[in-house]
Every structure is written in C-alpha cells, then in structure tokens.
Amino acid sequence: MKYVFSNNPYLQALAEKVIRQKTDSDMAEWVCNNTTLAGGPFSLKNRGYQRAVLADMHPNLCCKKLSQIGMTECQIRKALGFMVMNPGTRVLYTFPTKILKDNNSAPRIRPIFDTDFPGQGDIRNNNILQIGSSFLYISGGSESDVTSTPVDMILNDEIDLGTSEFYALANSRLQASVYQIKQSFSTPTFENFGISADYNSSDQREYFVKCPHCNEWQVPLYDLESVYIPKLPKFIQRLTDIKEDVAVGLDYDNSCVVCKKCRHPLDLSDDAIREWVPTYPSREHHRGYQIRPFSTNLLSIKYLVMTMADCIKRGQIRRGYNTVLGEEYKEGDARIDVKAIKKCFKSQVVPEVSPDKPVYIGIDEGLTCHIVLYTDGAAFAFIRVIYDQLLSKVKELDKKYNIVAGAIDRYPYTPLSNDIRDMTEGRIQPVVYGGQKIAEPKHEQDKAVSFYMCNRTHALDAVKSKIVNGEVDFYGYYDQEELITEHLQDMAREDVPGKQPEWVKLNGNDHYFHALGYALLAKQIKYVAGLGLKNEDRTIISLTGPEENYKNKDKMKDRSNLCGYMSGYSTNRLLY
C-alpha cells in the first residue's frame, strides 16, 4: 500500500519511512523463510553481518566487500523478495561481463526459481525470469540488455569490473519507477574508483564488536593492533608483509583477534555483541557497508596470512588486498595521482603560440576523437571532434600551427588515419601499440612507411612521468578539467614479477591519456624517421599566454618547462 501526501512533504516522508522500515524488517526474515540454499533453508548462521545488508532496502546502497562471503546469494534473494512483496515490479540484476552472467544465471539463479518457486509463473529463459506478474532481468554488461527495459530496482554485482557507460545506462532505467532502488556491491580494485568511490561518499557503515572484557566497541582490522600471533618476528611491521618462508612457521593455534584496548581475545561469533555503525550518520541519502575479513568468524588468521603470502609469491599483492582483505590497493603508484593531475591545470584558454614553435599532435580515434596539441612543457589545447570531422579539423590545426610531427591511433578507422598521414605528407603517422621498441616503422609493399609500432607501456609511462614530475602544464581545456582528470585516472599500471609492466583499463574512459601519449610519441617518431630537429626549428620561440596570466609581471617565475610566457615586459623565452 502506498500513501501519497502531495500537499505535505513531511507526512509524505514520514509515511515512506514507515513503509521502508517495515520492508526492511521483513526482507531478511522472508528470505530465510522462503528460500533455500544447498538443499536446506537459507541461513544467516555465522554470517550475521549479512542480515543488515540483506534487510536494507535503501534506494541508494553500496557494499564494499572481500570475495566469497555470500553477498551475491543474498542480493539475488533480495531481488526475489522484492518481486514477491511488490507484484508487477521489474528488477534488473547486472553482472559486469557475459562470462560472469553465464556462470551465475543458469547454475545459481535458475535453480532458486525451479526449487523455491515452482509454478509461480513462467520462466522464459535464463535471462528473463518471472514470478507471478513480476520479472527479473539478468544482464551481462551489454547495453543491448538494458536499452529498453524500465525497472523498479537495480542490483549491480561486481561493479569494479564493469564500465561506467553501462552502469549509467542501466541506472537510467529507474527514471519512471516510484521505487527507484539502486544497490551496488563489489570487491574493490583501486582507491577512489568504483565501489571505493561509492563507499567514500556514503555514510560508511562498519561492523563493530564489543570486547567482553573492557566493553570497548571497535572494528577489528587485519593489522598488528587487532591480530596477535605469538613470537611474530620483530622485523614484521605489517601483516601484509609476511612472506611464505615466515608464514609457514607461525603459531596459528595460539593466534587470535584481540581487543585494541585491553588485548584480550574478541568473540567474533556472537551476533549479540556486534553492530553496524555509520561513520557519517548525517549522509542519509547514501547507505554504505564495508565487509572486512573479521566481519565474520569463518576466516582464520592462518588462512588470511597464508593466502596473502601466496599472493606476494605470485606477484599478485593487489589481488590479495582486493579479494582477501576487501581493500582497495592504496600502495605504490599504480595510478596517476589526482593531486598531481590537478596541479597541471593552468588556464582554460588556449594561449597564443608563435608560428615558429614546433608543435606535436596526438589523436585518439573513436566515434568521438580526442586531440592534444603539445609543445615542450605544455599541452596547450584539448579538443574533441566527431570522427567524420576529424580530417578537416586536423587540416585546420595544421594550417594554424607549426605541426612538425604527430601520432594518431591507427584503429578503428584505418582509412581515416591513412588519409591524415597522406594529407600531412607523413608528418602525422598512424600508430599501433605493440612490440618492445619505442617507435618502429612498418612498411607496406611499396616500401613506404605505413605506420609505426610503438611500445604501449613506454608511451603511457611517459605521460605519467611528465605529470607526477611537474614537467607539463595544461592549457586550453575550457570546461573539460573533470573529463581530462577522469581520463588520466582511468588506467592503472600493473607490475607483476616475470611479466612486462602493463597499463590496464578501468572504465575505458582513457582517451585523453592516449592522446597525450601519442603527442609525446610524435617527437620520438620524428627522430626515428631521421628528421631530427631542422635548423628552422632552432629558433627563439615562445608561447604567449592570455593577458591575465602575466598582469603581475613582477611575480613571474622563469620556468624552463613552461614553453615560455612572453609579454612586452618579460623576456622569458624557451630556446629550442
């Protein structure tokens, strides 16, 4: 039953709160009473942490978790409960890939319908399931799965493995619903990405336990404050540093999780002394849960130590943090630091560039093409253009600037990249990532250079190096500061022993990252081509900024990595 108080927002909110509380209190009980698992009733025994998340019908909920702790089983049953309690509704359950969908739809979801709801309604296929007048749609990250499906509730499983474009489209399917419930859960990957970013903006609920000895409420963590291991070598500063040769000799029989205050053992199995507590209770519009290893008593200290040690041995420490501990990987420099990126932004306006100044261009192809114009120390223009307008745009830029070299992604529109190569008489070269060399020319049958094979890791490392070392400034980005930051944050460098380092995509929104990389590659391609620096390039050249940038001329600094501000007063120039 729904109550509508159109003229009294307070009464409306109160009514909705009462309805939500009733639904919340009923859901966990309904799941336990009406569904089964492994041939028996669904149970929360030893999994008390699941109860609150399972019962919670908050319209904007996220859960950051470690692997294999039963949240998929909970959320699938929550979807069924919602369908039964609200006849005529539609639920969308998303997996990030088709493989994950196929691995869950038929073997895990379909049997629940066959066993627990026989004869309740038609089962159309493994992707569209029905209970009475309610429907469950199962998607594997394909936009075609959700394009024309209005829904009332969305449950997004393992969002860190999917794309932002897909989730934006999927979440838009809620617009016409009166329920508009969106809940996401995932093992984390990187800091401030995916589920980590969601949780950071939520009320951040943690699963506390009360010490039976001193009554101290706390969240036990996988660290030396909460974990006692007898005779642990003193050189071990963090549990995550324990390697296999040390791990195999530890006394696990006498190890335990202890109170941070009094050091007595904690009882992790007693649900009566455990409670979810929000870190930021005022954030009522975004509910967040973090499930840690000691949120349950099912994971032993031995299992955690030995598994993390194995991850270290196999060069998979990040995977250990993500899947074993349920933590984003914060160490090292896998991604370009967002603070370093922010420091690069200098002016939204494209500065005036001397016609004698050598300019390098990088182009990332796609339906929308991304262009970066670069000269030593400055990326001075960030441009987006539809692919069928790219040729004319490059022609326009080539006429305006002294473009001495450039690199363009050869795919997906190879004829277009070839046309740009020919139009510029080979100054802008198509590029394919591959091989170990920085830039290697590849020839067609007519012996002419067709494209360059370039080492991907080197190209993207160069972008990161320029940014984190403060060797590049950004101009001419207009309203794209957030977009550029997103693109430069959308890849992470993986260093695995025995393998070549590799930059991996996160969401796939990385176009300006590649465009800047191509612009930096262009200079090296020019040298590989045997052109070097022409005599006419060795001139005193300058990049002049907008007037507002040099009003306080007395305070101007001589920055050789800036491509030389110059006004009528200052003689600050870059000798190239």
C-alpha positions in Angstrom: 0.0 0.0 0.0 1.3 3.4 -0.9 0.3 6.7 0.8 0.5 10.0 -1.1 0.5 13.3 0.8 1.1 15.6 -2.1 0.5 18.8 -0.1 2.5 17.8 3.0 6.1 16.7 2.3 6.7 16.0 6.0 3.8 13.5 6.2 4.9 12.0 2.8 8.5 11.5 4.1 7.2 10.0 7.4 4.9 7.6 5.5 7.7 6.5 3.2 10.0 5.9 6.2 7.4 3.7 7.9 6.9 1.7 4.8 10.6 1.3 4.2 11.2 0.3 7.8 8.5 -2.4 7.5 10.0 -3.6 4.3 13.5 -3.7 5.8 12.4 -5.7 8.8 10.5 -8.2 6.7 13.1 -8.8 3.9 15.7 -10.9 5.8 13.0 -12.9 7.6 11.3 -13.5 4.2 14.5 -14.7 2.6 15.2 -17.1 5.4 11.6 -18.5 5.5 11.0 -18.7 1.7 14.3 -19.6 0.0 16.8 -22.5 0.2 20.5 -22.9 -0.3 22.4 -26.2 -0.8 19.3 -28.3 -0.1 18.4 -26.6 3.2 16.7 -23.4 4.4 18.7 -20.2 3.7 20.5 -19.4 6.9 22.4 -16.5 8.3 24.3 -18.7 10.8 27.9 -17.4 11.2 27.0 -14.7 8.7 25.3 -12.2 11.0 26.9 -9.4 9.0 24.7 -10.3 6.1 21.4 -9.6 7.9 21.6 -5.8 7.9 22.6 -5.7 4.2 20.0 -8.2 3.2 17.3 -6.4 5.1 18.3 -2.9 3.9 16.1 -1.6 1.1 17.6 1.8 1.0 17.3 3.3 -2.5 21.0 4.1 -2.8 23.1 1.5 -1.2 26.6 0.2 -1.8 28.7 -2.6 -0.2 32.5 -2.9 -0.4 33.5 -6.5 0.4 36.0 -9.2 0.1 35.4 -12.2 -2.1 33.3 -15.3 -1.4 31.3 -14.0 1.6 27.9 -14.8 0.2 26.6 -11.3 -0.9 25.6 -12.5 -4.4 23.4 -15.2 -2.8 21.9 -12.5 -0.5 21.2 -10.0 -3.2 19.7 -12.5 -5.6 17.2 -13.5 -2.9 16.6 -9.8 -2.0 15.6 -9.4 -5.7 13.1 -12.3 -5.4 11.7 -11.0 -2.1 11.1 -7.6 -3.7 9.4 -9.1 -6.6 7.1 -11.2 -4.4 6.3 -8.4 -2.0 5.6 -5.9 -4.8 3.7 -7.7 -7.6 4.0 -6.2 -11.0 7.5 -4.9 -10.5 10.7 -5.4 -12.5 14.2 -6.0 -11.2 17.4 -5.7 -13.2 20.4 -7.8 -11.9 23.6 -6.9 -13.6 26.9 -8.7 -13.9 29.9 -6.8 -15.5 30.6 -9.4 -18.2 28.7 -12.1 -20.2 31.0 -14.7 -18.7 30.0 -13.8 -15.1 26.4 -13.7 -16.1 26.5 -17.1 -17.7 28.4 -18.5 -14.7 25.6 -17.3 -12.4 22.4 -17.3 -14.3 21.9 -20.9 -15.1 23.8 -22.6 -12.2 22.9 -20.2 -9.4 19.8 -18.1 -10.1 17.7 -20.5 -12.2 17.7 -23.3 -9.6 16.3 -20.9 -7.0 13.3 -20.4 -9.2 13.0 -24.1 -10.0 13.2 -25.2 -6.3 11.7 -22.4 -4.3 9.0 -21.0 -6.7 7.7 -23.9 -8.8 4.5 -23.0 -10.6 4.7 -19.3 -9.6 5.0 -18.1 -13.1 6.6 -18.6 -16.4 10.4 -19.0 -16.7 11.0 -17.6 -20.1 14.8 -18.2 -20.3 17.9 -17.9 -18.1 18.0 -14.1 -18.7 14.3 -13.2 -18.0 12.7 -14.9 -15.1 9.2 -14.4 -13.8 7.4 -14.8 -10.5 3.6 -14.0 -10.8 3.4 -10.6 -12.5 7.0 -9.6 -11.6 10.1 -10.0 -13.7 13.8 -10.4 -13.1 16.1 -9.3 -16.0 19.7 -10.6 -15.9 22.4 -8.6 -17.8 26.0 -9.4 -18.6 27.3 -5.8 -19.1 25.8 -5.5 -22.6 24.0 -2.2 -23.3 21.5 -4.0 -25.5 20.3 -5.9 -22.4 19.1 -2.8 -20.7 18.3 -0.3 -23.5 14.5 -0.6 -23.5 13.8 -2.1 -20.1 12.2 0.1 -17.4 12.8 -1.3 -14.0 12.0 -0.6 -10.3 15.1 -2.0 -8.7 18.7 -2.5 -9.9 21.3 -4.7 -8.2 24.8 -4.2 -9.7 27.2 -7.1 -8.9 31.0 -6.5 -9.0 30.8 -3.0 -10.4 34.6 -2.5 -10.4 34.8 -5.0 -13.4 32.2 -3.1 -15.5 32.2 0.1 -17.4 30.8 3.5 -16.3 28.9 3.8 -19.6 27.0 0.6 -19.0 26.1 1.5 -15.4 25.0 5.0 -16.4 22.6 3.5 -19.0 21.4 0.7 -16.6 20.7 3.2 -13.8 18.7 5.4 -16.1 16.2 2.6 -16.4 14.8 3.6 -13.0 13.5 7.0 -14.1 9.9 6.1 -14.4 9.7 4.0 -11.2 8.1 5.0 -7.9 10.6 2.8 -6.1 13.9 3.8 -7.8 16.1 1.4 -5.8 19.8 1.1 -6.8 22.2 -1.1 -4.9 25.7 -2.0 -5.9 28.3 -4.3 -4.3 31.8 -5.3 -5.3 35.3 -6.2 -4.3 37.3 -3.0 -4.6 40.2 -2.5 -7.0 41.8 0.9 -6.8 41.4 3.8 -4.4 38.6 6.3 -5.3 37.4 4.1 -8.1 34.2 2.1 -8.5 32.9 0.7 -5.2 35.7 2.5 -3.3 34.4 5.9 -4.6 30.8 4.9 -3.8 31.6 3.9 -0.3 33.6 7.0 0.3 30.6 9.2 -0.4 28.2 7.1 1.7 27.6 7.0 5.5 30.4 4.4 5.7 29.0 1.7 8.0 31.4 -0.6 9.8 30.7 -3.8 11.6 31.7 -3.2 15.3 32.3 -5.8 18.0 32.2 -5.2 21.8 35.0 -6.5 23.9 33.6 -8.8 26.6 36.3 -7.8 29.0 36.5 -4.0 28.8 33.3 -3.2 26.8 35.3 -1.3 24.1 33.5 -1.1 20.8 35.8 -1.5 17.8 36.3 -2.6 14.2 39.0 -5.4 14.2 41.3 -5.0 11.2 43.9 -7.1 9.6 46.8 -5.4 11.4 49.1 -5.8 14.4 46.7 -3.9 16.6 43.9 -6.4 16.2 45.8 -9.7 15.4 48.0 -11.4 18.0 50.5 -14.0 16.6 52.9 -15.4 19.2 56.6 -14.9 18.5 56.0 -13.0 15.4 59.4 -11.8 14.1 60.1 -8.2 15.1 61.1 -7.2 11.6 57.5 -7.7 10.5 55.9 -4.3 10.6 52.7 -5.2 8.8 50.8 -8.4 8.4 50.6 -7.8 4.7 54.4 -8.0 4.5 54.6 -11.6 5.7 56.1 -13.8 3.1 55.8 -17.6 2.7 59.0 -18.5 4.4 57.9 -16.8 7.6 54.2 -17.7 7.2 54.8 -21.5 7.3 56.5 -21.3 10.7 54.0 -19.2 12.7 52.0 -20.5 15.7 48.4 -20.2 14.4 46.9 -22.5 17.1 47.5 -19.7 19.7 46.8 -16.8 17.4 43.7 -14.7 17.9 41.9 -11.5 17.2 42.3 -9.2 20.2 40.9 -6.0 21.7 42.9 -3.0 20.7 42.5 -1.6 24.2 42.9 -4.4 26.7 44.4 -7.1 24.4 42.0 -9.8 25.4 40.6 -12.1 22.7 37.4 -11.0 20.9 34.4 -13.2 20.2 33.6 -12.6 16.5 30.8 -15.3 16.5 28.4 -13.6 18.9 25.9 -11.5 16.9 24.6 -10.1 20.2 27.7 -8.0 20.6 28.1 -7.0 17.0 26.5 -3.9 15.4 26.7 -1.9 12.1 27.6 1.7 12.9 27.7 4.6 10.4 30.8 6.7 10.4 28.8 9.7 8.9 25.2 9.3 10.1 24.2 12.6 8.5 24.7 11.1 5.0 21.2 9.7 4.9 20.9 9.6 1.2 23.7 7.1 0.6 24.0 4.0 2.6 27.3 2.1 2.6 28.6 -1.1 4.2 32.2 -2.4 4.4 32.6 -6.1 5.0 36.1 -7.0 6.3 37.8 -10.3 7.0 36.8 -10.1 10.7 33.2 -9.2 10.0 32.8 -13.0 10.2 34.4 -15.7 12.3 34.7 -18.0 9.3 38.1 -16.8 8.1 41.0 -17.9 10.2 44.2 -16.0 10.8 46.1 -18.9 9.2 44.0 -18.7 6.1 44.5 -14.9 5.8 48.3 -14.9 6.4 49.0 -17.9 4.1 46.7 -16.6 1.3 48.3 -13.1 1.4 51.8 -14.7 1.5 50.9 -16.7 -1.6 49.7 -13.5 -3.3 53.1 -12.0 -2.6 54.9 -15.0 -4.0 52.9 -14.9 -7.2 53.2 -11.1 -7.7 49.5 -10.6 -7.0 49.6 -8.4 -3.9 46.9 -6.1 -5.3 44.6 -9.0 -5.9 45.3 -10.1 -2.3 44.3 -6.7 -1.0 41.1 -6.7 -3.1 39.8 -10.2 -2.8 41.2 -11.5 0.5 41.0 -8.3 2.6 38.3 -6.4 0.7 40.5 -3.3 0.5 41.4 -1.1 -2.4 45.1 -1.2 -3.2 46.5 2.1 -1.9 50.2 1.4 -2.0 52.7 2.2 -4.7 51.9 4.4 -7.7 49.6 2.3 -9.8 47.6 5.2 -11.0 48.5 8.8 -11.7 47.9 10.8 -8.5 44.8 13.0 -8.9 46.6 15.8 -6.9 49.5 15.7 -9.4 46.9 16.0 -12.3 45.2 18.9 -10.7 48.5 20.8 -10.4 48.9 20.7 -14.2 45.8 22.8 -14.9 46.9 26.4 -15.6 44.3 28.1 -17.8 41.2 27.1 -19.6 42.0 29.4 -22.5 44.1 28.3 -25.5 47.2 30.6 -25.5 48.7 32.2 -28.5 51.5 30.1 -30.0 54.3 31.5 -32.1 54.1 30.3 -35.7 57.7 29.2 -35.5 57.2 27.0 -32.5 57.3 23.2 -33.2 54.0 21.6 -32.2 53.3 17.9 -31.8 49.8 16.5 -32.1 48.3 13.3 -30.6 45.0 11.9 -31.8 43.0 9.1 -30.2 40.4 7.8 -32.7 36.8 6.8 -31.9 33.3 7.9 -32.6 34.4 11.0 -30.7 38.1 11.7 -31.4 40.3 13.3 -28.8 43.2 15.7 -29.8 46.0 17.1 -27.8 48.4 19.7 -29.0 51.8 19.7 -27.3 55.0 21.7 -27.2 57.7 21.1 -24.8 56.4 21.7 -21.3 52.8 22.4 -22.3 49.7 20.6 -23.6 48.0 23.7 -24.8 44.8 22.5 -26.4 42.4 19.7 -25.7 39.9 19.1 -28.5 37.0 16.7 -29.1 35.6 16.2 -32.6 33.3 13.7 -34.3 35.3 11.2 -36.4 33.8 12.4 -39.7 35.0 15.9 -39.0 38.5 14.8 -37.9 40.2 15.3 -41.3 39.0 18.9 -41.7 39.9 19.7 -38.1 43.4 18.4 -38.5 43.8 20.4 -41.7 42.6 23.5 -39.8 45.1 22.9 -37.0 47.9 22.2 -39.4 47.3 25.5 -41.1 47.2 27.4 -37.8 50.2 25.8 -36.0 53.7 24.6 -37.0 52.9 20.9 -36.6 56.2 19.2 -37.1 55.1 15.7 -36.1 52.1 13.8 -34.9 50.7 10.3 -34.0 47.2 9.0 -34.5 45.6 5.8 -33.4 45.5 3.6 -36.5 42.3 1.9 -35.3 39.4 1.7 -35.5 39.3 3.9 -38.7 42.4 2.9 -40.5 41.5 4.6 -43.8 40.9 7.9 -41.9 44.3 7.7 -40.2 45.9 6.9 -43.5 44.2 9.9 -45.1 45.6 12.2 -42.3 49.0 10.7 -42.8 48.9 11.4 -46.6 47.4 14.8 -46.2 50.3 15.9 -43.9 52.9 14.2 -46.1 53.8 11.8 -43.4 54.2 14.2 -40.5 51.3 12.7 -38.7 51.8 8.9 -38.5 49.3 6.1 -37.7 50.4 4.2 -34.5 49.7 0.7 -33.4 50.6 -0.4 -29.8 52.9 -3.4 -29.7 56.5 -4.6 -29.6 59.3 -3.6 -27.3 60.8 -0.7 -29.3 59.7 2.9 -28.6 58.9 3.6 -32.2 59.5 1.1 -35.1 58.4 1.9 -38.7 56.4 -0.7 -40.5 56.4 -0.8 -44.3 53.9 -1.8 -47.0 54.8 -3.5 -50.3 55.7 -0.2 -51.9 58.4 0.3 -49.2 56.8 3.5 -47.9 56.2 3.8 -44.1 52.7 2.7 -43.4 52.5 3.1 -39.6 54.7 2.9 -36.5 54.7 0.1 -33.9 55.1 1.7 -30.5 55.6 0.3 -27.1 52.4 1.0 -25.2 53.8 0.9 -21.7 56.6 3.3 -22.6 54.2 5.7 -24.1 51.9 5.8 -21.1 54.8 5.8 -18.7 55.9 9.0 -20.4 52.5 10.6 -19.7 52.7 9.7 -16.0 56.3 10.8 -15.7 55.5 14.2 -17.1 52.6 14.7 -14.8 54.0 13.4 -11.5 57.3 15.2 -12.0 55.6 18.5 -12.8 57.0 18.7 -16.3 53.8 19.5 -18.2 51.2 22.3 -17.8 47.7 22.2 -19.2 46.0 25.0 -21.1 43.1 25.3 -23.5 40.9 22.7 -21.8 37.9 25.0 -21.2 35.2 23.1 -19.4 37.0 19.7 -19.6 39.0 19.7 -16.4 37.0 16.9 -14.8 36.8 14.9 -18.0 40.6 15.1 -18.5 41.2 14.1 -14.9 38.9 11.2 -15.3 40.7 10.0 -18.4 44.1 10.3 -16.8 42.9 8.4 -13.8 41.3 5.6 -15.8 44.3 3.3 -16.1 46.5 1.6 -13.6 50.0 0.2 -14.1 50.3 -3.4 -13.1 53.8 -4.7 -12.2 53.8 -8.4 -11.9 57.1 -10.3 -11.5 58.0 -12.3 -14.6 55.8 -10.2 -16.8 56.2 -6.9 -18.6 54.6 -4.0 -16.8 51.2 -3.2 -18.3 48.7 -0.3 -18.1 45.2 -1.8 -17.7 41.9 0.0 -18.4 39.4 0.6 -15.6 36.3 2.1 -17.1 37.6 2.6 -20.6 37.3 6.4 -20.5 41.0 7.0 -21.1 41.0 8.9 -24.4 43.0 12.0 -23.4 45.5 9.7 -21.7 46.3 8.1 -25.1 46.1 11.4 -27.0 48.7 13.0 -24.8 50.8 9.8 -25.0 50.6 10.0 -28.8 51.7 13.6 -28.8 54.7 12.7 -26.7 55.4 9.8 -29.0 55.3 12.1 -32.0 58.6 13.7 -31.1 60.3 10.4 -30.8 58.8 9.2 -34.1 60.2 12.3 -35.7 63.7 11.4 -34.6 63.3 7.7 -35.6 62.2 8.9 -39.1 65.6 10.6 -39.4 64.3 14.1 -39.4 65.7 15.2 -36.1 65.4 18.9 -35.4 65.6 21.1 -38.5 67.6 24.2 -38.5 64.5 26.3 -38.8 63.3 24.6 -35.5 66.3 26.0 -33.7 64.9 29.5 -33.2 64.0 31.5 -30.2 60.3 30.7 -29.8 57.6 31.5 -27.3 54.2 30.6 -26.2 52.3 33.6 -25.1 49.6 33.3 -22.5 46.4 35.3 -22.2 46.8 38.8 -20.8 45.5 37.8 -17.3 48.3 35.4 -16.9 51.1 38.0 -16.9 49.4 41.0 -15.3 51.6 40.6 -12.2 54.8 40.6 -14.3 57.0 41.3 -11.3 56.0 37.9 -9.7 56.6 35.9 -12.9 58.9 32.9 -12.5 61.3 31.8 -15.1 60.1 28.2 -15.8 62.1 26.5 -18.5 59.5 23.7 -18.7 56.8 26.3 -19.5 57.0 26.9 -23.1 58.0 30.4 -22.5 55.5 33.1 -21.5 56.4 36.3 -23.1 55.0 39.8 -22.8 56.2 43.2 -23.8 58.0 43.4 -20.4 59.3 39.9 -19.8 62.0 38.2 -22.0 61.2 34.8 -20.6 61.6 32.5 -23.6 62.4 28.9 -24.4 65.4 28.5 -26.6 64.6 25.4 -28.6 
